[in-house]
Amino acid sequence: MVRASDFRQKEVINISDGKRLGFVYDVEMDMNKGVIKSIIVPGPGKFLGMFGHDTDYVIPWENIKKVGEDIILVDINETVIKRHS
């Protein structure tokens, strides 16, 4: 079993282009079902989710391909999953 807090220590890598997206800084939960809906990674230029550009990567759970000890592999199209914070 994986806890939501464990995700903050993992780097996210997009397998479609090999790009390092950064480290998870938040998760979206479905509290009724008790499942993680998506992970959130600061967008390009952001530091710790606070300083920099105003977009984040919101990566739906179905796009997560593998959760390892240190990394999370995702398969995404970056333009689809960005949102303004």
C-alpha positions in Angstrom: 0.0 0.0 0.0 1.2 3.5 -0.9 0.4 6.6 1.2 -0.2 9.9 -0.5 2.6 11.4 1.5 5.1 9.0 -0.1 4.5 10.6 -3.5 6.2 13.9 -2.4 9.6 12.2 -2.4 9.4 10.9 -6.0 10.5 12.5 -9.2 8.1 12.3 -12.2 9.4 11.3 -15.6 7.3 11.4 -18.8 8.0 8.1 -20.7 6.7 9.6 -24.0 9.6 12.0 -24.3 11.9 11.1 -21.4 11.5 14.6 -19.9 11.9 15.1 -16.1 8.8 16.9 -15.0 9.9 17.5 -11.4 8.8 16.2 -7.9 5.3 15.7 -6.8 4.1 18.5 -4.4 0.5 17.6 -4.0 -2.1 15.0 -4.8 -5.9 15.2 -5.5 -7.9 12.6 -3.6 -11.4 11.3 -4.0 -12.3 11.1 -0.3 -15.5 9.2 -0.9 -13.7 6.3 -2.6 -10.4 6.8 -0.7 -8.3 6.8 -3.9 -5.8 9.2 -5.5 -7.3 11.0 -8.5 -4.2 12.8 -9.7 -0.7 14.0 -8.8 0.4 17.6 -9.1 3.9 18.6 -10.2 5.0 22.3 -10.4 5.2 23.6 -13.9 8.3 24.7 -15.7 10.2 27.4 -13.8 8.4 26.8 -10.5 10.2 26.1 -7.3 8.5 24.1 -4.6 5.2 25.0 -6.2 5.4 28.6 -5.2 7.7 30.8 -7.3 7.7 31.0 -11.1 5.1 30.4 -13.8 1.5 29.9 -13.0 0.9 26.5 -14.5 1.1 23.1 -12.9 1.1 19.6 -14.3 -2.1 17.7 -13.1 -1.5 14.1 -14.0 -4.5 11.8 -13.7 -4.0 8.5 -12.0 -4.7 6.6 -15.3 -1.7 8.2 -16.8 0.7 6.9 -14.2 2.4 3.8 -15.6 4.8 2.8 -12.8 5.5 3.9 -9.2 9.0 3.0 -8.2 11.0 3.7 -5.0 12.4 7.0 -6.3 10.5 7.8 -9.5 7.0 7.8 -11.0 6.7 7.0 -14.7 3.9 8.8 -16.5 2.7 8.8 -20.1 1.2 12.2 -20.9 0.8 15.0 -23.5 2.1 18.1 -21.6 -0.3 20.5 -23.3 -3.3 18.5 -22.1 -2.5 18.2 -18.5 -1.4 21.8 -17.6 -3.6 24.0 -15.5 -3.4 27.5 -14.1 -2.9 27.5 -10.4 
